[in-house]
Structure formats: structure tokens, C-alpha cells
Amino acid sequence: MKELRELIGKEVEVIANGIVYRGVLKDVSERAISLLSASGWFEIQMSSINRINEPGGQVFDTKYVDPSFYRDK
């Protein structure tokens, strides 16, 4: 896997708190990263990031959750 600093200026996918962000990685610090996406700037805290990789690096399978999971018991 590439070092995080090598991805600065490149298109990346960031997975944080169950959300996939896509954009250009602009800055990395010990506390957060800065990402420029089509919808604007994002600052994402390092503590919430699960993964950072180049686009197309992983394909997510569709998952199924049975509706009974959400019913009150």
C-alpha cells in the first residue's frame, strides 16, 4: 500500500463512519485530512477514517439486512 503522503494531489476514496467520500486529497495532518470533492471541501478526522485508497481499488458487495432486524422487540 502506498504511503498516505504519496496520495496527496491524487483522486482517492475515503471510508469514514460508514460513508465513502471521493475527491482529491489535498492535505494530511496527525488530526485530519482535507479532501476536495465535487460538492466542496471536507475535513475528515483521522480517528473516524477506516480506509483511504485510490478509486477502483475495492468493489463493495451489496449486503442484505432482513427487515425484521429493525423491528422493536
Order of alpha helices (4+ residues) and beta strands (2+ residues): beta-beta-beta-beta-beta
